[in-house]
Amino acid sequence: MRTDELADSGAYSLRCDGVQYGGPHQAIDFEPGVYCLVARLYLPEGQEEGGFVDLSLTPLDDISHNLPKGSTTSITPAPGRWHTVATVMDVREPPAGAVAIRAGVWARDFPEGKRIYIDDVVLIRLADDAEAQ
């Protein structure tokens, strides 16, 4: 849920409590390129052990099935500080049938009541060599 309890920047972040599998995600139209997904994560101190977070970028077909060439970065955040986490996906040579890209920050296997804050989620399409010149 959106909250003003804690934020790395701005006034709000997303608070997740006891999530088994879920988090913010969005699909965008597919364009070949190199993509980077970045998020800031904060785990309060004094909570039960368990749980981790995946940042993932996944090409999708026209019925939202996952296609090859996706990228996932997993982290078990240390409590008490903000973490910057990123994953990069190179689809300059797209998988057959790609029509969308799903970007997501997925909290996984958190014990009941365990809290994590997610802030400043950004999806960047990096300039390819031709665009950078």
C-alpha positions in Angstrom: 0.0 0.0 0.0 1.1 3.6 -0.6 2.4 5.1 2.6 4.0 8.3 3.9 5.5 6.4 6.9 8.9 6.2 5.2 10.3 7.2 1.8 13.8 7.4 0.4 12.8 10.4 -1.8 9.6 12.3 -2.1 6.8 11.9 0.3 5.6 8.3 -0.3 6.8 4.7 -0.8 5.1 1.4 -1.2 4.8 -0.7 2.0 4.5 -4.5 1.7 3.5 -6.6 4.8 3.9 -10.4 4.9 3.9 -10.7 1.1 4.3 -14.3 -0.2 4.6 -13.3 -3.8 3.7 -9.8 -5.2 4.7 -6.2 -5.7 4.5 -3.4 -8.2 4.8 -4.4 -11.8 3.8 -3.0 -15.2 3.9 -4.1 -18.8 5.0 -1.7 -21.6 5.1 -2.1 -25.4 8.1 -4.0 -26.6 10.9 -2.2 -28.4 14.3 -3.9 -29.0 17.0 -2.5 -26.8 18.8 -2.7 -23.4 16.7 -2.0 -20.3 17.6 -1.3 -16.7 15.2 -1.6 -13.8 16.2 0.2 -10.6 14.5 0.3 -7.2 15.3 1.4 -3.6 14.4 -1.1 -0.8 14.3 -0.7 2.9 13.7 -3.4 5.5 13.1 -2.2 9.1 15.2 -3.7 11.9 13.9 -6.1 14.5 11.8 -8.3 12.2 11.7 -12.1 11.7 14.1 -13.7 9.3 12.9 -14.8 5.9 11.9 -13.4 2.5 13.7 -11.8 -0.4 13.1 -9.5 -3.3 13.4 -10.1 -7.1 13.7 -7.3 -9.7 12.7 -8.8 -13.0 12.5 -7.7 -16.6 10.6 -10.2 -18.9 9.7 -10.1 -22.5 6.1 -11.3 -23.1 4.2 -12.7 -26.0 0.6 -11.6 -27.1 -1.0 -13.7 -24.3 1.4 -12.6 -21.6 3.6 -15.8 -21.5 7.2 -15.3 -20.5 9.7 -15.4 -23.3 13.5 -16.0 -23.1 16.1 -13.3 -22.6 14.6 -12.0 -19.4 16.7 -10.8 -16.4 16.2 -11.2 -12.6 18.3 -9.9 -9.7 17.5 -11.3 -6.2 18.4 -9.7 -2.9 17.9 -10.4 0.8 18.1 -6.8 2.1 20.1 -6.1 5.3 17.8 -4.4 7.8 18.1 -0.7 8.7 19.3 0.9 5.5 18.2 1.7 2.0 19.5 -0.5 -0.8 19.7 0.3 -4.5 19.0 -2.8 -6.6 19.1 -3.1 -10.4 18.7 -5.7 -13.2 19.6 -5.3 -16.9 18.0 -7.0 -19.9 19.5 -7.0 -23.4 16.8 -7.6 -26.1 18.5 -5.9 -29.0 17.9 -9.2 -30.7 14.3 -9.8 -29.5 12.9 -13.2 -28.8 10.3 -14.4 -31.3 6.8 -13.2 -30.6 7.8 -10.4 -28.1 5.1 -7.7 -27.9 5.6 -6.4 -24.3 8.1 -6.1 -21.5 7.0 -6.7 -17.9 9.0 -4.9 -15.2 8.4 -5.9 -11.6 9.7 -5.7 -8.1 8.5 -8.9 -6.4 8.6 -9.5 -2.6 8.7 -13.2 -2.0 8.3 -15.6 1.0 8.0 -12.8 3.6 6.8 -14.1 7.0 3.4 -12.8 8.2 3.7 -9.2 9.2 7.3 -8.7 7.9 7.5 -5.3 6.3 9.5 -3.9 3.4 9.4 -0.5 1.8 9.9 0.0 -2.0 10.7 3.4 -3.4 12.0 5.2 -6.5 11.3 2.4 -9.1 12.6 3.4 -12.5 12.7 1.6 -15.8 15.3 3.0 -18.2 15.8 2.1 -21.9 19.5 2.6 -22.4 20.8 4.2 -25.5 22.3 1.8 -27.9 25.6 2.4 -29.7 24.0 4.2 -32.6 21.9 6.5 -30.4 24.8 7.3 -28.1 26.9 8.8 -30.9 
